[in-house]
Amino acid sequence: MKMVKNLGLDNSLLNQFIGELRDVNVQHDSMRFRRNLERIGEIFAYEISKTFTYNSKDITTSLGIANMQLMEQQPVLATILRAGLPVHQGLLNYFDHAENAFIAAYRKHHKDNSFEIQLHYMTAPNLGDRILILSDPMLASGKSMLLAFEELLNNGTPSHTHFVSIIASSQGVEYLQKNLRTKNCTIWVGAIDEELTAQSYIVPGLGDAGDLAFGIKLDE
């Protein structure tokens, strides 16, 4: 089974930020919604950084030499547009020398109320033997995350992939665990909710993260 790290199980400031994301009385403030997504991205970056390899390096100060343990390599940060942008920015605030990748995905709706996930854009550096962090604030069915990851593999196979979602459904987590074609990965979440509607919305969730962050869009 793929490793799952649920940061929301421990009492921390993370739960305050997630609580505000969920709160309908706070959600009307789109700037605060985006900022909370960004701050949560920073928390994930800090926690993920603990799993990296570090090397000893001497740093010259104005008074002498300080020996420090520094990251061996910067990760590649990837996100699914558009909802993932604030979380991506939070990760980038901490991994500020990272290269970046972007994937455009959307739900193609049909008249019978069903839909399919379609990708129509991807840009990424060489991912071969790199650490990849792929973020999307909501992990609902898990299909868009899996499709995005498989598209990224066209640019090389990462040494390890960290999947980051703030709120996940239990079904989405199980879908990734079952269908990911790599064992070198970790799934990071801030909360896991049990219910997923027929339209793949997480309950209680928080609603449509992209609309809350950037405004309502027309359906495809």
Buried (B, 14 or more C-beta within 10 A) or exposed (E): EBEBBBBBEEEEEBBEBBEBBBEEEEBEEEEEBBBBBBBBBBBBBEBBEEEBEEEEEEEEEEEEEEEEEEBEBBBBBBBBBBBBBBBBBBBBEBBEEBBBBBBBBBBEEEEEEEBEBEBEEBEBBEBEEBBBBBBBBBBBBBBBBBBBBEBBBEBBBBBBBBBBBBBBBBBBBBBBBEBBEEEEBBBBBBBBBEEBEEEBBBEEBBBBBBBBBBEEEEEE
